[in-house]
Amino acid sequence: MKPARLAVLAIAIATGGLAAFLMSGEDKPPAPVMTAAPPPPPALPTTDVLVAAAELPMGQTIQTADLRWQTWPDNAVGTGYITRTTQPKGLEEIAGSIVRSSFLPGEPIRPQKLARPDGSFMAAILPSGLRAVAIVTDTRGSSSAGGFILPNDHVDIIRTYRDEEAAQSGSPETQVSETVLTDIRVLAIGQIVQERNGSNVVTGETATLALTPAQAEIVTLAQKVGQLSLSLRSLTDAGRAADATQEARADAGMTVVRFGVSRHQSRR
C-alpha cells in the first residue's frame, strides 16, 4: 500500500476516534426527581343526624320509613338536631309524631316542627296569640272563591246581610255587603290542612281561620247576623300590614257604608 493512502487512512481513524471521544464526554440529562404524593387531609369528625328520608307535608304522621340517619360534619350540626350520640333511639321515638311544618328530603328533623299525637294538632300548628275560628261555607264554593281557597292562603272576610232599617222604612229589601277583616290566614278547609297530590281545589263545609281574640269576636258576631264569604287575596298581597282602620274596627265594631252614608254598628 502506498504511503499516501496509509496517511489518509490514519488521519480518518484518528478523526473518528476523536469524534467518539468528544461525544462520550457530553453531560447526561438529569435523572427525573421523584416526589412523594401529599398525604390525604385528615378526616373531619362526623355525627349521625336524623333527617327526613322523603318529603313530609304538614299534617302527616311520621313512620319509621320516613326517617333515616345521615352523616354530618360535627361543625355543621345545628342546635336542636337529633343525633345518634345524644338520642340513639331517636328514630323510634320520633315515629308517630305529627308534622307541624313540612320537611324537605334530607332536612334535619327538629322537635320544634313536630306535635305529639296525644294533643290537639290544630292547637299545635296555631301561632302563639291567635285563635282558630271556623266559619260555615258553601260546599259549592260560592262563598269560598269557587273552592280555590286552599290552606295557608290569605283572604278577606265579607259579610252580607239584610238592611233592617231600610225594610222598616218601607223601602224594598236591601242587601248590604262589607269587608269586616282583611289578610286573614286560612288554617284549614273542612279537615284538610295541607294541599296534597297536586290538588288545586279544596271544598268543605267550614273554613278554619287564624284570628286574634278581637277578630274572633267580630267574625262570631258577623256570622250570627249575616252570611260570610271569603275573598281570596293575591300572593303578592298576602302578609302585608293590615289597614290602620282594621285595628280600630276590631276594637270598636263595624262600619257600614251604604249609598255613600256611613253607619257605625257595635259588635256588642
Beta strands, then each sheet from edge to edge (+ up, - down):
strand 1: 46-52
strand 2: 67-73
strand 3: 98-99
strand 4: 114-115
strand 5: 131-136
strand 6: 154-162
strand 7: 175-189
strand 8: 206-211
strand 9: 227-232
strand 10: 254-258
strand 11: 261-265
sheet 1: 1+ 2-
sheet 2: 3+ 4-
sheet 3: 5+ 8- 7+ 6- 9+
sheet 4: 10+ 11-
end
